[in-house]
């Protein structure tokens, strides 16, 4: 039942969505996440601000070739079949439950409207479908990021995914992306535990 949840996390991460590799800290509380369920369809919306410019924020959200250095549950990530601002992202992610580690692969198509919107949809994975849009809005000294989309669970994922899991996982993913944005702005290195995939829970 872990693999379907993991695929969901990969989908959210690429909209720039396993179990959490470490718990969200207090600084993630201002990341607003709303999840609604209708049958096996989940509607997800989220928003947060980051104390960085649109350019700085965009560079992290679209750095798919280096996403394994940003997100603690992503082991490999690369861009393929690029045609201008449209391309595919191939990712390998994992989830750890005690001594057990489960891996999952996914392929998504991503289309960029430079510096304003990232659109993506699932091409291959354990979900039936997944479509998301991420927008960046400048607000003075900060950038507001809004996320809207939906996915349809199927098979084992229908019983493995819950509203609470989606909310918590979404918040953790965007907190990690925000932390990376601020680290790059301050010229600080990525925490070793993210690279080693062993951050404490």
Protein Blocks (a to p, Z undefined) as FASTA:
>chain_A
ZZmmmmmmmmmmmmmgocdfbdcdfklmmpccddddehjaccddddddddddfklmmmmm
mmmmlmmmmbmkbfbdcdehiehjaccddddddddehjbccdddddddddddehkaccdd
dfbdjbfbdcdddddddehjaccdddddddddehjllmmpcfklmmmmmmmmmmmmmmmm
mmmmnopacdfklmnopacZZ
